[in-house]
Amino acid sequence: MLKNIIKKYLYEPFSKKLYDKFRYLDKEKINYSKKDILNKIQSYGINVQINGSEFDILGPEKIILGNNISIGNNIYINGLGGVIIGDNCNISDNCVISTVVYDYTYKNLPYGQKKDYKPVLIGQNVWIARNAIISPGVTIGDGAIIEVGTIVTNDVAPFEIVGSPKNIHLKLREEKHYIDQEKKDFSLATYKDNADNDIVFILGTGRS
């Protein structure tokens, strides 16, 4: 038996074979999970792809997908309120689509268990770029583009391109406090600040 094992792995490292084996099993598991999700979806067309290995799709039985849809890695879709995505849509990595709103006016903190369900409707030929968030109740028209990192809280018209707003000014830091703290931190001091300071040398005899 030992002879057969040595012969089997003589020309290829054992670790690589183990790696390939487990990688295959992991890929098989991912594909099975994707297939399982698609089988639970209410309706989907041809050429629907869930890419990558990380995805979280809730309420698939209330999700309707058209044809030629690409869904990126690390996607989160809460479909409990209903989601419809039209043909030829591309949803990039790290996107969030939510259809559920928690009632923060309820008696519990930070929010109550009461939920409000609002469907999300996405038209045909829509491109949703990376890290975008689609809020509950939003309708996105045909041919629209959602730029990187955009939080969509209102309806998007057909052919409209929406993006995140420019940086919003909140206020300024207190300048005096900032300067005082900077001076206290020696690591932030410049050469000019310390150029005139005395230099101390410590001479050792080698016996100490």
CORWO-V548505 format. One record per pair of residues at least 6 apart in sequence whose ideal C-beta (glycine too) atoms are under 7 Angstrom apart, sorted by the first residue. I is the first residue (numbers start at 0). J is the second residue. D is the distance in whole Angstrom. If there is no record, write none. Layout:
{{I;J;D} {I;J;D}}
//
This chain:
{{8;16;6} {29;52;5} {33;49;5} {36;49;7} {36;56;5} {36;59;6} {37;43;6} {37;47;7} {39;59;4} {39;60;6} {40;59;5} {40;62;5} {40;64;6} {41;60;6} {41;61;6} {41;62;6} {41;63;5} {42;63;5} {43;64;4} {44;64;6} {44;65;5} {44;66;3} {45;66;5} {46;66;6} {46;67;5} {47;64;5} {47;68;5} {48;69;5} {48;70;7} {49;70;5} {50;69;7} {50;70;6} {50;71;6} {50;72;6} {51;71;6} {51;72;2} {51;73;6} {51;92;7} {52;72;7} {53;72;6} {53;73;4} {54;74;5} {55;75;5} {56;76;5} {56;78;7} {57;76;7} {57;77;5} {57;78;6} {57;79;6} {58;77;7} {58;78;4} {58;79;4} {59;78;6} {61;78;5} {61;79;6} {61;81;5} {61;82;7} {62;76;7} {62;78;4} {62;82;5} {63;83;5} {64;84;5} {65;84;6} {65;85;5} {65;86;4} {65;123;7} {66;86;5} {67;86;6} {67;87;5} {68;84;6} {68;88;5} {69;89;5} {69;90;7} {70;90;5} {71;90;6} {71;91;5} {71;92;4} {71;94;7} {72;92;5} {73;92;6} {73;93;5} {74;90;7} {74;94;6} {75;95;5} {76;82;6} {76;96;5} {77;97;5} {77;98;6} {77;99;5} {78;98;6} {79;98;6} {79;99;6} {79;116;6} {80;98;3} {80;99;6} {80;116;3} {80;117;5} {80;118;5} {80;135;6} {81;98;6} {81;118;4} {82;96;6} {82;98;6} {82;118;7} {82;119;5} {83;120;5} {83;121;7} {84;121;5} {85;121;6} {85;122;5} {85;123;4} {85;125;7} {86;123;5} {87;123;6} {87;124;5} {88;121;6} {88;125;5} {89;126;5} {90;127;5} {91;127;6} {91;128;5} {91;129;4} {92;129;5} {93;129;6} {93;130;5} {94;127;6} {94;130;7} {94;131;5} {95;132;5} {95;133;7} {96;119;6} {96;133;5} {97;133;7} {97;134;6} {97;135;5} {98;116;6} {98;117;6} {98;118;6} {98;119;5} {98;135;5} {99;114;5} {99;116;6} {99;135;6} {100;114;7} {100;115;4} {100;117;6} {100;135;5} {101;110;4} {101;111;7} {101;114;6} {102;110;7} {102;111;5} {102;113;4} {102;115;7} {103;109;7} {103;110;4} {105;111;2} {105;113;5} {117;135;4} {117;136;3} {119;133;6} {119;135;7} {119;137;6} {120;138;4} {121;139;5} {122;139;6} {122;140;5} {122;141;4} {122;143;7} {122;157;7} {123;141;5} {124;141;6} {124;142;5} {125;139;6} {125;142;7} {125;143;5} {126;144;5} {127;145;4} {128;145;6} {128;146;6} {128;147;4} {129;147;5} {130;147;6} {130;148;5} {131;145;5} {131;148;7} {131;149;5} {131;151;7} {132;150;5} {132;151;7} {133;151;5} {134;151;6} {134;152;5} {137;151;5} {137;153;7} {137;154;6} {138;154;5} {139;155;4} {140;155;6} {140;156;5} {140;157;3} {140;159;7} {141;157;5} {142;157;6} {142;158;5} {143;155;5} {143;157;6} {143;158;6} {143;159;5} {144;160;4} {145;151;6} {145;161;6} {146;160;7} {146;161;7} {146;162;3} {146;163;7} {148;163;5} {149;161;6} {149;162;5} {149;163;5} {150;163;7} {151;161;7} {155;161;6} {181;187;5}}
//
